[in-house]
């Protein structure tokens, strides 16, 4: 799982991506063009899926925001082998996520990933 770190990449996903919402998390997904490059000039194209995690101040204190992002990272780790290559995905935590359990976070991500068509279809 490759992390999305550049603010320009986050902005691009927010601007061009499609949004899918759940009470615990919002998923923004954008398919990358094959000729796109990373900020360092490396060609990223359709080889990997990059994931960014966001928890704003509305989630709570710094402890709550960090917990929410840790939960999202760990929940996504379960779905990482099934992610289709060539996507930029931003996961935005909502306030109830900080108080939820890992199983609830995993359950919230599955329908979002399927709706966004970021998971490789099962055969």
Rosetta blueprint (number, residue, H / E / L):
1 X L
2 X E
3 X E
4 X L
5 X L
6 X L
7 X H
8 X H
9 X H
10 X H
11 X H
12 X H
13 X H
14 X H
15 X H
16 X H
17 X L
18 X E
19 X E
20 X E
21 X E
22 X L
23 X L
24 X L
25 X E
26 X E
27 X E
28 X E
29 X E
30 X E
31 X E
32 X L
33 X L
34 X L
35 X L
36 X L
37 X E
38 X L
39 X L
40 X L
41 X L
42 X L
43 X E
44 X L
45 X L
46 X L
47 X L
48 X L
49 X L
50 X E
51 X E
52 X E
53 X E
54 X E
55 X L
56 X L
57 X H
58 X H
59 X H
60 X L
61 X L
62 X H
63 X H
64 X H
65 X H
66 X H
67 X H
68 X H
69 X H
70 X H
71 X H
72 X H
73 X H
74 X H
75 X H
76 X H
77 X H
78 X H
79 X H
80 X H
81 X H
82 X H
83 X E
84 X L
85 X L
86 X L
87 X E
88 X E
89 X E
90 X E
91 X E
92 X E
93 X E
94 X L
95 X H
96 X H
97 X H
98 X H
99 X H
100 X L
101 X L
102 X H
103 X H
104 X H
105 X H
106 X H
107 X H
108 X H
109 X H
110 X H
111 X H
112 X H
113 X H
114 X H
115 X H
116 X L
117 X L
118 X L
119 X E
120 X L
121 X L
122 X L
123 X L
